[in-house]
C-alpha cells in the first residue's frame, strides 16, 4: 500500500509511506512515522527534505529503535518485501525503513513429533525472530553468536546459524557458513533444501544432520560445541556436526540419574540392532540354518506354516511392505483417522492373513517385534534408515543366509566408519581420539557427565 503524506511548514514536503498490508503493523506505522511527522515540533519546522531526513536518521528524532536509510532501489525493495515500512523521500531518492513487522504467527506449543517426559514443552514455531528469542532466553551469554543469511532468488528466506564462540570449532562454523552461503535456488520452501546444503549433497542411507522441534535439545547441543541452523518458515532446527551416538540419545537421558539413563541407552542400542537384523536373521535360520533352531521350536514353526503357500522370505517381504504401507497411511491421513487405520490394519488384516493361511504366525511376530523396536529410536531419520536397511538385509538373507547378512552388516559398519560430518567421525569417539571418553557419555552415561559438556 502507498500513502502520500505532507510534512514540514505548511505541508510543502511531499513524502510517501509504503508497506505491505498483513506484514506490517498499521498501529506501529501510525505511532513511529505518521504521528511524529504531524506532532513533533522539530520535524514540523524542517524546511527541506534534507533537513527532515537528517532529523529522522542521524539526530534520532524518529520514534523507532530500528531504522535504516536506503539509497538504492534493491535495498529498499528487499526491506519492503520483508515486512518493513518505507518512508520515501521522492525528491532526494532516499527511503528510510522502519521495522514494524507484526504478521500472524503460531503460538508456542508443545512439540508434536517429539514427546516430552521430563523437560521443557516449548517448541519452535515458523517465525525466525521468535525462535532466536527462545534460544537467547536460555543461553544468556554474550558469546552466543547468531548470524543471518538471505537465501532464495525469489523468496529471500532468512536463515540463521547459532553457536557459542569459543565452544564451537571455528573450522566447523566456517564450513557451515560457506555451505549456507553457497545455496543457489529460486526459493527455500522445504527443509530438504537446507539439509542438502548441510550435507553437501552427498546421498547416504545414514542421517548426517539432526533436526529437532525442541528448544532445550538445540540449546544443549549448542553448549556441546555444535552449530544450530534455523530457517524462517520452518518450525524445526538442524544440528551439526552429529555422530551416531547423538542420534540414539534423548534429552530425557539427562533428566534421570546415570544408572537409569545408561539402562535406557543400552536398550535403545539393542532395539536398533533388533529392528535392523531380526527379520533377516529369521529368514536366514529358517531357510539356510535350521540346525541352529531348537527341536521344539522347529516343530512349532513347521506346524504354523502348514497350508501357507509362500516361502519364508516372500512372507517376510510382504509383511515388511505391508508394515510400510500402514505407516505411510497413518502419516498421510488426519491424526485421528490415521491412528484408527494403523490399529485396524495391524490387528484385523494380520489376524485375517493368519486365519486364511496366507501368513504364518511366526513371521507376523517377528515383523511386529522389528517394527516396535524401531519406534524406540529417538531420531526419525535414523528410524527411516533402519526401515530401508532391514529390507536390504532380508534380500541378502534370501541370497545366502547368515553369510550374506553378516557381509551386509560389515559393509554398513565400514560405511559408517568412513563417514564424517564437518570433520567429526560418524562413530566418534569409538573410531577417533584413540577411544578417549569412550564410555563417559556414549553407550552409557557416567554419573558426572551432563548435558552441555563438550564432547568433541
NORRAJO-V567735 format. One record per pair of residues at least 12 apart in sequence whose ideal C-beta (glycine too) atoms are under 7 Angstrom apart, sorted by sequence separation. I is the first residue (numbers start at 0). J is the second residue. D is the distance in Angstrom with one decimal. If there is no record, write none. Layout:
i->I j->J d->D
i->I j->J d->D
This chain:
i->3 j->15 d->5.6
i->4 j->16 d->6.1
i->16 j->28 d->6.8
i->42 j->54 d->5.9
i->56 j->68 d->5.3
i->110 j->122 d->4.1
i->121 j->133 d->6.2
i->147 j->159 d->4.9
i->252 j->264 d->6.6
i->328 j->340 d->5.1
i->329 j->341 d->4.1
i->373 j->385 d->5.3
i->392 j->404 d->5.6
i->395 j->407 d->4.6
i->2 j->15 d->7.0
i->41 j->54 d->5.8
i->83 j->96 d->4.5
i->84 j->97 d->4.9
i->109 j->122 d->6.3
i->146 j->159 d->6.5
i->225 j->238 d->5.4
i->226 j->239 d->5.6
i->373 j->386 d->6.4
i->428 j->441 d->6.6
i->1 j->15 d->5.8
i->2 j->16 d->4.5
i->83 j->97 d->6.1
i->107 j->121 d->5.5
i->108 j->122 d->6.0
i->131 j->145 d->5.6
i->145 j->159 d->5.4
i->146 j->160 d->5.2
i->182 j->196 d->4.9
i->194 j->208 d->5.7
i->225 j->239 d->6.5
i->349 j->363 d->5.4
i->416 j->430 d->5.5
i->440 j->454 d->6.3
i->83 j->98 d->5.4
i->84 j->99 d->4.9
i->107 j->122 d->6.7
i->160 j->175 d->5.7
i->225 j->240 d->6.6
i->285 j->300 d->6.5
i->392 j->407 d->5.4
i->1 j->17 d->5.2
i->16 j->32 d->6.1
i->83 j->99 d->6.5
i->145 j->161 d->5.0
i->160 j->176 d->6.6
i->248 j->264 d->6.9
i->325 j->341 d->5.6
i->391 j->407 d->6.7
i->83 j->100 d->6.5
i->107 j->124 d->6.0
i->179 j->196 d->6.2
i->247 j->264 d->6.7
i->0 j->18 d->5.9
i->42 j->60 d->5.9
i->78 j->96 d->4.0
i->82 j->100 d->3.7
i->143 j->161 d->6.9
i->144 j->162 d->5.6
i->178 j->196 d->5.0
i->220 j->238 d->4.6
i->436 j->454 d->6.9
i->41 j->60 d->5.4
i->75 j->94 d->4.3
i->105 j->124 d->4.9
i->160 j->179 d->6.6
i->178 j->197 d->6.2
i->217 j->236 d->4.8
i->325 j->344 d->4.4
i->0 j->20 d->5.4
i->82 j->102 d->6.3
i->104 j->124 d->6.0
i->105 j->125 d->6.1
i->143 j->163 d->5.6
i->144 j->164 d->5.4
i->247 j->267 d->5.2
i->325 j->345 d->6.5
i->369 j->389 d->6.4
i->39 j->60 d->6.2
i->75 j->96 d->6.8
i->104 j->125 d->6.4
i->142 j->163 d->5.0
i->158 j->179 d->5.9
i->178 j->199 d->6.6
i->217 j->238 d->6.4
i->247 j->268 d->6.5
i->104 j->126 d->4.5
i->142 j->164 d->4.7
i->212 j->234 d->6.3
i->70 j->93 d->6.0
i->140 j->163 d->6.7
i->142 j->165 d->5.8
i->212 j->235 d->5.6
i->388 j->411 d->6.9
i->211 j->235 d->6.6
i->247 j->271 d->6.9
i->35 j->60 d->7.0
i->68 j->93 d->6.3
i->69 j->94 d->4.6
i->104 j->129 d->6.5
i->210 j->235 d->4.9
i->211 j->236 d->5.9
i->286 j->311 d->5.6
i->35 j->61 d->6.2
i->210 j->236 d->6.8
i->285 j->311 d->4.8
i->286 j->312 d->6.4
i->35 j->62 d->5.3
i->68 j->95 d->5.5
i->69 j->96 d->6.2
i->134 j->161 d->5.7
i->210 j->237 d->5.2
i->211 j->238 d->6.6
i->131 j->159 d->6.1
i->4 j->33 d->6.8
i->66 j->95 d->5.7
i->67 j->96 d->5.0
i->208 j->237 d->5.1
i->209 j->238 d->4.3
i->282 j->311 d->5.6
i->6 j->36 d->4.7
i->31 j->61 d->6.8
i->66 j->96 d->6.6
i->127 j->157 d->5.2
i->146 j->176 d->6.9
i->208 j->238 d->6.8
i->282 j->312 d->5.0
i->31 j->62 d->5.5
i->66 j->97 d->5.3
i->148 j->179 d->5.4
i->156 j->187 d->3.9
i->197 j->228 d->6.6
i->208 j->239 d->5.2
i->219 j->250 d->6.6
i->4 j->36 d->6.7
i->30 j->62 d->6.9
i->31 j->63 d->4.1
i->65 j->97 d->7.0
i->127 j->159 d->6.1
i->148 j->180 d->6.2
i->150 j->182 d->5.0
i->153 j->185 d->5.2
i->154 j->186 d->3.7
i->209 j->241 d->4.5
i->423 j->455 d->6.0
i->65 j->98 d->3.9
i->151 j->184 d->5.8
i->152 j->185 d->5.1
i->153 j->186 d->4.9
i->154 j->187 d->5.6
i->208 j->241 d->6.1
i->282 j->315 d->5.4
i->63 j->97 d->5.1
i->150 j->184 d->6.9
i->151 j->185 d->6.6
i->154 j->188 d->6.8
i->207 j->241 d->6.8
i->216 j->250 d->4.9
i->281 j->315 d->6.8
i->151 j->186 d->4.3
i->158 j->193 d->6.9
i->193 j->228 d->6.4
i->215 j->250 d->5.9
i->6 j->42 d->6.6
i->8 j->44 d->6.9
i->12 j->48 d->5.7
i->52 j->88 d->5.8
i->151 j->187 d->4.5
i->209 j->245 d->5.9
i->150 j->187 d->5.0
i->193 j->230 d->5.5
i->209 j->246 d->6.5
i->213 j->250 d->6.5
i->278 j->315 d->5.2
i->7 j->45 d->5.2
i->8 j->46 d->6.4
i->7 j->46 d->6.5
i->12 j->51 d->6.0
i->52 j->91 d->6.4
i->56 j->95 d->6.3
i->48 j->88 d->4.9
i->55 j->95 d->5.9
i->197 j->237 d->6.1
i->206 j->246 d->6.5
i->318 j->358 d->6.5
i->52 j->93 d->6.0
i->278 j->319 d->6.5
i->48 j->90 d->5.0
i->49 j->91 d->6.7
i->197 j->239 d->5.5
i->48 j->91 d->4.9
i->187 j->230 d->6.7
i->190 j->233 d->5.5
i->194 j->237 d->6.7
i->7 j->51 d->6.4
i->193 j->237 d->6.3
i->314 j->358 d->5.6
i->318 j->362 d->5.6
i->322 j->366 d->5.9
i->6 j->51 d->6.3
i->190 j->235 d->6.3
i->314 j->359 d->6.3
i->318 j->363 d->6.6
i->315 j->362 d->5.8
i->319 j->366 d->6.2
i->314 j->362 d->4.4
i->318 j->366 d->4.2
i->322 j->370 d->5.4
i->307 j->356 d->5.5
i->306 j->356 d->3.8
i->175 j->226 d->5.1
i->307 j->358 d->6.8
i->311 j->362 d->6.9
i->315 j->366 d->6.8
i->32 j->84 d->6.6
i->307 j->359 d->5.1
i->32 j->86 d->5.7
i->172 j->226 d->6.1
i->171 j->226 d->6.1
i->304 j->359 d->4.7
i->28 j->84 d->5.1
i->166 j->222 d->7.0
i->168 j->224 d->6.6
i->303 j->359 d->4.6
i->167 j->224 d->5.2
i->303 j->360 d->5.0
i->163 j->221 d->5.9
i->166 j->224 d->4.5
i->167 j->225 d->6.9
i->303 j->361 d->5.4
i->23 j->82 d->5.7
i->162 j->221 d->6.2
i->163 j->222 d->7.0
i->167 j->226 d->5.7
i->19 j->79 d->6.6
i->22 j->82 d->3.5
i->23 j->83 d->6.9
i->161 j->221 d->6.1
i->23 j->84 d->5.0
i->300 j->361 d->5.4
i->17 j->79 d->6.0
i->19 j->82 d->6.5
i->323 j->386 d->6.7
i->162 j->226 d->4.6
i->175 j->239 d->6.5
i->32 j->97 d->6.3
i->18 j->84 d->4.1
i->31 j->97 d->5.4
i->160 j->226 d->5.7
i->161 j->227 d->4.2
i->160 j->227 d->6.9
i->16 j->84 d->6.5
i->17 j->85 d->4.4
i->31 j->99 d->6.4
i->160 j->228 d->5.4
i->161 j->229 d->6.8
i->171 j->240 d->6.2
i->16 j->86 d->5.9
i->17 j->87 d->6.2
i->158 j->228 d->6.9
i->159 j->229 d->4.9
i->28 j->99 d->5.6
i->319 j->390 d->5.7
i->14 j->86 d->6.1
i->15 j->87 d->4.2
i->27 j->99 d->3.9
i->158 j->230 d->5.1
i->14 j->87 d->6.5
i->14 j->88 d->6.3
i->15 j->89 d->6.3
i->27 j->101 d->6.7
i->81 j->155 d->6.8
i->156 j->230 d->6.5
i->157 j->231 d->4.1
i->319 j->393 d->6.8
i->24 j->99 d->4.9
i->80 j->155 d->6.4
i->156 j->231 d->5.6
i->13 j->89 d->6.2
i->23 j->99 d->4.9
i->156 j->232 d->6.4
i->23 j->100 d->6.4
i->24 j->101 d->3.5
i->137 j->214 d->6.6
i->316 j->393 d->6.2
i->22 j->100 d->6.1
i->77 j->155 d->6.6
i->315 j->393 d->5.6
i->22 j->102 d->5.0
i->134 j->214 d->6.8
i->138 j->218 d->5.7
i->21 j->102 d->6.3
i->133 j->214 d->4.7
i->137 j->218 d->4.6
i->312 j->393 d->6.7
i->134 j->217 d->6.9
i->138 j->221 d->6.6
i->134 j->218 d->6.2
i->281 j->365 d->4.7
i->312 j->397 d->4.3
i->278 j->365 d->5.9
i->277 j->365 d->6.0
i->278 j->366 d->6.3
i->123 j->212 d->5.6
i->122 j->212 d->4.5
i->122 j->213 d->6.2
i->123 j->214 d->6.5
i->277 j->368 d->6.2
i->278 j->369 d->5.3
i->277 j->369 d->4.6
i->121 j->214 d->4.9
i->119 j->214 d->6.3
i->273 j->368 d->6.9
i->274 j->369 d->5.2
i->119 j->215 d->4.4
i->273 j->369 d->6.6
i->118 j->215 d->5.5
i->113 j->211 d->6.6
i->131 j->229 d->6.9
i->274 j->372 d->4.3
i->113 j->212 d->5.4
i->130 j->229 d->5.2
i->273 j->372 d->4.5
i->274 j->373 d->3.7
i->112 j->212 d->5.9
i->113 j->213 d->5.5
i->110 j->212 d->4.2
i->127 j->229 d->6.0
i->270 j->372 d->3.9
i->110 j->213 d->5.4
i->127 j->231 d->3.8
i->270 j->375 d->4.1
i->271 j->376 d->6.1
i->125 j->232 d->5.3
i->125 j->233 d->6.8
i->267 j->375 d->5.6
i->125 j->234 d->5.4
i->267 j->376 d->6.7
i->124 j->234 d->5.4
i->275 j->385 d->5.1
i->279 j->389 d->6.6
i->123 j->234 d->4.7
i->274 j->385 d->5.1
i->278 j->389 d->5.4
i->282 j->393 d->5.7
i->122 j->234 d->6.8
i->123 j->235 d->6.2
i->288 j->400 d->5.9
i->123 j->236 d->6.0
i->275 j->388 d->5.4
i->279 j->392 d->3.7
i->283 j->396 d->4.5
i->287 j->400 d->3.2
i->288 j->401 d->6.0
i->271 j->385 d->6.6
i->275 j->389 d->5.2
i->279 j->393 d->5.0
i->282 j->396 d->4.2
i->286 j->400 d->6.7
i->287 j->401 d->7.0
i->274 j->389 d->6.7
i->278 j->393 d->5.2
i->282 j->397 d->6.3
i->276 j->392 d->6.2
i->279 j->395 d->6.7
i->275 j->392 d->6.8
i->279 j->396 d->4.1
i->283 j->400 d->4.4
i->283 j->401 d->4.6
i->283 j->404 d->5.7
i->280 j->404 d->6.9
i->279 j->404 d->4.8
i->249 j->377 d->4.4
i->276 j->404 d->7.0
i->247 j->377 d->6.9
i->118 j->250 d->5.5
i->246 j->378 d->4.2
i->276 j->408 d->7.0
i->118 j->251 d->6.4
i->117 j->251 d->5.6
i->116 j->251 d->4.8
i->246 j->381 d->4.6
i->118 j->254 d->6.0
i->117 j->254 d->4.0
i->209 j->378 d->6.5
i->206 j->378 d->6.5
i->243 j->415 d->6.6
i->206 j->380 d->3.6
i->268 j->442 d->6.2
i->206 j->381 d->5.6
i->265 j->442 d->6.5
i->206 j->384 d->6.4
i->264 j->442 d->6.0
i->265 j->443 d->6.9
i->205 j->384 d->5.6
i->241 j->420 d->5.8
i->264 j->443 d->6.3
i->204 j->384 d->5.1
i->240 j->420 d->4.0
i->264 j->444 d->6.7
i->239 j->420 d->6.2
i->240 j->421 d->4.2
i->242 j->423 d->6.1
i->239 j->421 d->6.1
i->242 j->424 d->6.9
i->243 j->425 d->5.8
i->261 j->443 d->3.8
i->204 j->387 d->6.5
i->240 j->423 d->4.0
i->242 j->425 d->5.7
i->243 j->426 d->5.6
i->261 j->444 d->5.4
i->204 j->388 d->6.5
i->242 j->426 d->6.7
i->260 j->444 d->4.6
i->242 j->427 d->4.7
i->257 j->444 d->5.0
i->257 j->445 d->5.7
i->257 j->446 d->3.9
i->256 j->446 d->6.9
i->252 j->444 d->6.2
i->253 j->449 d->6.0
i->244 j->441 d->4.9
i->253 j->450 d->3.9
i->205 j->415 d->6.2
i->205 j->418 d->6.6
i->207 j->420 d->5.1
i->203 j->418 d->6.8
i->223 j->451 d->6.2
i->222 j->451 d->3.4
i->223 j->452 d->6.7
i->224 j->453 d->5.0
i->223 j->453 d->5.9
i->219 j->450 d->4.5
i->223 j->454 d->5.6
i->224 j->455 d->5.6
i->219 j->451 d->5.4
i->175 j->421 d->7.0
i->174 j->421 d->5.2
i->171 j->421 d->4.6
i->171 j->422 d->6.7
i->170 j->422 d->6.5
i->166 j->453 d->6.4
